[in-house]
Amino acid sequence: MTLTAPAPTAVDATLLDFHDVAMTFPNGTVALHGVDLTVKRGEFVTVVGPSGCGKSTLLRIASGLEHASHGTAELSTSRIGYVFQDATLLPWRSVRRNVELLAELHGTPRAEREAKAQAAIDLVGLGGFEKSLPRQLSGGMRMRTSLARSLTLDPELFLFDEPFGALDEITRERLNDELLRLFSEQQFAGLFITHSVSEAVYLSTRVIVMSGRPGSIVGQFEVPFDMPRDPDVRYTAEFAELLGEVSHALREGHGA
Amino acid sequence: MSAELTEDTTGDTRVVKSVRRSRAGRRGQGPARIGLWGPPIALLALLVGGVYLLHALLGERAFLLPEPHVVFGKLWDPKTAPDIWEALLHTTTVALVGLVIAIAIGVLWAIAMSQAKWVERTTFPYAVMLQAIPILAITPLIGFWFGYDFPSRVVVCVMIALFPMVSNTLFGLQSVDRGHRELFQLQGASRWTILTKLELPAATPAIFAGMRISAGLSVVGAIVGDFFFQRGTPGIGALIAKYSARLNSAELFASVIVASLLGVVIFLIFGWLGRRAVGQWYDFG
């Protein structure tokens, strides 16, 4: 993987570029095979697939936590945010101190990181909870804290590993809307992993369908709905039709 | 601990209050406290009554079981009390010095093992062996090497109290959540940063749990040392040996009770310290 300076002038610049990526684990499991994938500025790409299809591995390679055993994975920015499946908050730190953590690890001066943390906390609607400990928060609030923590890095590319998978549907839908709002306001690109087809279609500008064993891409769909997205788009016939097509591709891929 | 919670009036106080309530319930206040302390106190009363009964039944051999008020009288009797309290102070000093050394060595050793796998592979078996060595068997050897005074007593305490510190700290450092570790890795955090900002804070509950076990063991070590090392100020163990040899049963009971209470008090103090340190985010037993 190579790290190069971002090119700020190019509006459609590619932030992430996977070329023929394969991943074979030491025990012989083939997690990914022949994956080509790009994420450009302004895009919100969702990868949907059954559990165990290697979609998390895809994200781990993108972030540098794992290295592809074949092919190239090029990342054109160093400002990446990574949101894990769990909120991964440090239980002994308050919301504020958790949100400050990443800036602290980068050696940002105290005053600056406090200001950044406060801005991020306000952005995710957690104002007033700065002093609360993670155990005092609901699952949705913990995930908001986790989002705020990544936002302090001003990421150009946001990687999400099924972040709302453990939440109830009401909280999940609310956080989906929050995420769309942040996407419109903050101008980051997103690569979002999920196993929910409706979440995938609702959130993204492009949906990628993966099948398992070995994980490979079996379909891609452009999502035509405007951003910022109207929540009611979910109840239109076009949305339902796209949902059907994605689901169909998932089933086909699974059968193959 | 509650100080920080009360400050939080700007936030959603409902959340904070509910946490406080559940915590109060767990600690046992009001009626809950009676439920917590009532049964053991009732059992104690029953036992004390039983002792009086047995004392009366033993007749000529009643000296085997002195009456509780006589035993407790010894703790205020000007003839015996100064000896007992001074011995207790000495034993406490030995136990605490030994404990502090055991904590320091234990935590540093565990950190070394967590940082380098080869240190763990090479030395952890010996930590386990330390645990398996019968302390009574090597106590004479310790006297032989370090003399029969204060240093030897401390060495016995360290040897007996070290293992729980090592194993608990190591367990704490190694049980760090994988997601947390990756969170730090993604930011390119150094080993030192990971140790100080992640592993050590995460290990604090385990370290305090280890301290509580080690504190009790250190008291045992101080008393065991007394039986073997007769030089210097005698501790409570030396007094127990003396009273036992002279068949001073009331004095013997009094010093045994004092030694036991020392263990209990130290256990409670370290439990309290643990709750102070991590109780806000961890249910420290």
Interface residues (C-beta under 8 A of the other chain):
Chain A: S63 G64 L65 I80 Y82 F84 Q85 D86 T88 L90 P91 W92 L101 L102 E104 L105 H106 G128 F129 E130 K131 S132 L133 P134 R135 Q136 L137
Chain B: E4 E7 D8 T10 G11 D12 V15 V16 V19 D177 G179 H180 E182 L183 F184 Q185 L186 Q187 G188 A189 T193 K197 L198 P201 A202 T204 V278 Q280 W281 Y282
